Amino acid sequence: MREGLLLSRIRDRLSAGSGRLRTNVWPVAQSAAAAALAYFIAQVLLGHERPFFAPIAAVICLSVTLGRRTRRAVELVFGVAVGLLVADLLVLVIGNGTLQIAVVVLLAMAAAVFFGGATILVNQAAVSAILVVVLQPPGAVFSPDRFLDALVGGGVALVVNYLFPINPERLVERAAAPVFGDLIRVLEEIAAALERGDAQGARRALIRSRELDDEVRTFNEALEAGHETARLSPTRRRSLRHLEFYASASIRIELAVINTRVLARGVYNALERGDTIPPQLPAAIRDLARAVRALAAFLEEPGGPEEARRFALEAARGATESLKERHELATSVLVGQVRSAAVDLLRSTGMDQASALKALEEVAGRASEVG
């Protein structure tokens, strides 16, 4: 049993890694090209002897942690400026060495924090200061080359991102696919565990549901990057409308993931206690999985959301019907989670809270009135 669980987790990790690589293949290629171009400009065109800040700046600005690249470039350059200024002045006064590194990093990061710098600005100030202390020969004078290299790297990154932007729709779709795929898989595993009375199967579903958080985070980052690209690039601006479908659904999808994790924990606890679960509940959870699959299709090719709404309402109706058979606390808790997940899925299709609740109560009634 334990070996099977281990193999399953390894397969999940490999699958998740492959998905992340497919999502980020274009940003990685952009970073490689921008690094080479920034180095070429700084060394060949500007004549700098060791322009290591140019490719570093380009890579950081086009890093695979997507989103806010314009702001990142500005913060990066400012962080370099703060770090270089502090380091150059201190090295001229106190020289190089182990203690000097501590002093320089402390003051460079403190200066960046004082100016309200974000994490990237503070970290880059520290890195710049370290490189100055380590690489600058004793007695050397201040040189603007490093600052110019940072400007070149940041500028090249922005130009590459503008001229050769990622496809924002494809980026978001690829990032959303693992979220939907694994959410469907978890719901089906929960349903199967309930049908078999398999507490360990429910435990595996619970473990898998916790791993969805990383995929949701990647999806949100991709959505942010897609919006930025679509706004800044004239060739991609038409993607904004499609991205709005994902943006309006993203919060509800995240809540559906949370509800699914709570549902998995409730099922595991119920099976561990040996509670009797009505047969309508597994079927309702499978309808939730069908609703997620239909929602993914709706978002990828915006059309009619009817199928996703139908399955979500059917899940709520089936779960609520189970209360007629067993109106116990354990069953009520699970029914509540199914109904809550159904509302989140309804809202992901564009319904507001009031409309989603009204539709659910028309089909399934109020849970408190059943029994």
N, C-alpha and C positions, 0 to 999 in steps of 0.2 A: 504493500500500500504506500509506504513512505517513498520507495523508489519510483513508483508511478507518479506520485505527486511531484517529486524532484524533476523527473523527465518532463512533466507537463509544464513546470515553471521555466525550465530551460528553453523549451520550445516557445513559450510565450515571450521570453526575453529576446530570443533570436528574431521572432516575428516582429516584436516592437522595434527592435534595432533596425531591421530591414525597412520598416515603415518610416522611421525617422530619417533614414538615409535617403529614401526615395523623395521624401518631402523636402529635404535640404540639399539635394544634389546641385540645383542651380545656384543657390547662395554660396555653396562651397566653390563651385567653378568661378563665380564672380570674384570671390576673395582671392583665389589664386591668380587670376588675371590682373586684378587691381594691385596686388602686392608686387608682381613683376613690373607692371607699368610704372608704379610709383618709384621703385628702385631705379629703373632706367632713367626716368626724368631727373631724379635727384643726383644720380651719379654722372650720367652722360651730359645732360643738358645744363645742369647747374654746377657740375664739376665738384661735388662734395666727395670727399675721400671715402668715408664710411657712413653712408646715409641709412643707418639701420632704423631710424625712427620713421622713415617714409613707408616701408612695407608694413611695419608694425601698426602704424596709424591706419593704413588702408584695411588691414585685416580686422582690426577692432571695429572700425566703422561698418564693415560688411560682415560682422560676425554672424554665426548661425543662430544666435539668440535674436530672433527677428524683431523688427519694430523700432520706430523712432530713430531711424538712421540719421536724419538731418540733425536732430537734437544731439545724438551721440557724437557726431562729428564735431559740433561746436564744443561740447563738454570735453571731448578728447583734446582738442587744441588748447583749450583753456587750462586743462589739467597739466599738459606738457609745459605750458608757459609758467605756471606756478611752480612746478617741480624743478624746472631748469633754473629759474630765477633764484629760488631758495638755495638749490644745490650749488650753483656757480658761485654765489656770494659767500656761502659758508666754506666751500672748498678753498677759495682764495684766502680765507681767514684762518681756518683750522686745519687745512690739509686733508689727506686721505687716510683711511684706516678703519678698523672695526668699530671703534666708538663713534667715529665720524658718521658712519652709515646710520647708526641708531639716532644720532642727533638730527641728521639731515632728513631722514624719513619722518621722524616725529614732527619736525617743524613744517615740512612740506605738506603732510596730511592735515596738520592742524590749520595751516593756511587755507587749504582747499575746503575744509569743513567750515571755516570761518566765513568763506564767501558763499556758503550754501550749496556746495557741490554735491551732486549725486554720487552714487557708489563708483561709477566709472571714472568720474573726474578725480575723486580722492585717490583711487587706486592708481590711476595713470600718473598723478603727481608723485606718488611714492615710487613707482617704477622708473619714471624719468630721473628722479633724484638719485636712486640707486645706481642707474647706469652712468650718470655723471661722475659719481664718487668712484666707481669701479674702473671706468674707462678713461677718465680724464687724467693725463699725465700731471704730476706735481708741477706747480709753477705756470700752468697753462692759463691763458686769459679767456675771458668770456667770448664765445662765438655764437652768432645767430644761426649757424647752419642747422643745428638740431631743431630749432623752432621752425625754420623754413621747411625742413624735412617733414615735420608733423603737418604743416599746412598742405604740403604736396600730397601726403598720404590721404588726409581727410578730403581734399579736393578731388583727387582721383577716384576715391570711393564714391563720392556723390555723383560724379560724372558717369561712372560705370553703371551705377544704379539707375540713373536717369536715361541713359542711352540704351542700356540692355536690361530692362527691368524684368523681374520675375513675372510670371503669369499669375496674377493674384487669385483668380478663380480656381485655377488648378492647384495652387499652393494650399488654399483653404480646403478644397475638396479632399486632397490627399491627407491633410491633417485631421479632417473630420472623420474619414473612413475608419481608422482604428477605434475611435471613440464609439461610433455606432456599432461596428462589428463586435467589439468586445462587450459592449452593453447588451447586445442581443444574446451573445453567448452566455453571459452571466445570468440573464433572466431565464434562458432555457435550462441552464444547469440548476437553478433554484427550483424550477418547476419539476425537473426530473428527480431531484433529491426529495421533494415533497411526495411525489408519486411512489417512490421506492421506500420512503421512510429512512433515507440515508443521511444520517447526521454528518458523516465525514464528507459526503458529497456537498452538503450545504456549507461546510467549513471551507472546502476548496473554492466554492463560489464566492464566499466572503473574502477570502484572500485575494482572489482575482479582482473583486470589485474595488479593493483598496488600491490596486495598481492602476485603476482608471484615472486617478488624479493627475498622474504625469501626462497622460494622453490629453486630458482636458486642458492642462496648462499649455502643452504644445499647440493645441488647436487655437486657444485664445491668442497666443503669440503670433501664430500664422494669420489669424484674422486681423490683428493689429497691423502687421506688416503689409497684408493685402490692401487694407484701407489706405495706408500711407502711400503705397506704390500707385494705387488707382487715382489718388488725389494729385500726386506730383507728376505723373507721367501722362502726357496727352494721349499716347497710344493705348493706355489702359484705363482711361477715365470711364469708358462705357461699362466697365466691370462693377462700378459702384452700386448700381441698382441690384445686381445679383448678390453682392456681398451683404446688402442690407437684410436679405432673407436670413443669412447666417447670423448676422449681428443681433437681430431681434430674437433669434432662437437660442443664442449661446448661453444666456443666463439660465433659461429654463432647462436646457440640456444638462447644465452643471447640476441643477437641483434634482433632475431625474436621476443622475448618477448617484447623488447623495441618498436619495430615497431608495434606490436599488440596494445600496450598501446597508442601509438600515433594515430593509426587507430581508436581505440575506442573513443579517445577524439575528433577526427575529425568527426566521425559519430554523436556523441552526439551534437557537435556544429552545424552540418548541420541540424539535426532534430530539434534542438531548434529554428533555424532560419526559419524553414519551407522550406528548399531547396528541390527541386525535384531530387530524386536519380534514375538513370537508373536501371532497373531490373536486368541487367547483374552483377551489383556489389555484391548483396547478394550471387548470385550463385558463383561468383569468390571467395568470402570469405569462402564459404563452401568448395570449392576446396582446399583452404589453410588448412582448418581443416583436410581434407582427407590427404593432403601431410604430415602434422604433425603426423597423426596416422600411415601412412606408414613409415615415418622416424623412429618412435619409434620401430616398428617391425623390421626394417632393422638393427638398432643398437643393439637390443637385440639378434637377430639371424643373424649375418652378412651374407648376401647373395647378391642378386641383388638389387640395389637402384632404378631400373627402375620405379617402381610404385610411389615412393615418388617424383621422378623427373617429371613424367608425370602429376601428380596432381598439382605440383608447377607451371609448365609451362602452364597448362590449366587455373590456377587461373590468371596468368599474361595475358594470351590471352583474357580471358573473361572480365577482368577489363579494358584492353586497348580497347576492342570492344565498351565498354560503352561510350567512348569519341566520337564515331561517332554519338551517339544520343544526348549527351549534353556535349559540350566542354566548360564547365564553370569552374571557379576557384575551387569551392567546390568539384566538381567531379574529377578534375585533381589532387587535393591534395590527395584524397582517392585512386585514381588509382596509384599514385606514391607510397603510402605506401604499397599497395598490391604487386606491382612489386618489391619493396625493400625487403619485407618479402619473396617473392618467390626466390629472389637471395640468401638470407641467407639460406633458406631451401635447395636450390641446392648445395650450398657450404658445408652444413652439410653432404651431401652424399659423399663428397670427391672431388667435382669439385673445380678448382681454380677460381679466380675472372674473369679472361678473358674468360674461357670456359663457366662459368655460364651466363655472359652477352651475349656472342655470341649465346648460346642456346636460351636465352629469346628473343633476337631480331629476331632470325630466326622464332620463333613461333608467337611472339606477335608484332614484329616491334618496332620502336622507338615511345615512347609516343608523342614526339614533331611532328611526321610526321602524326599522326592520327587526323582526324577532317575535 
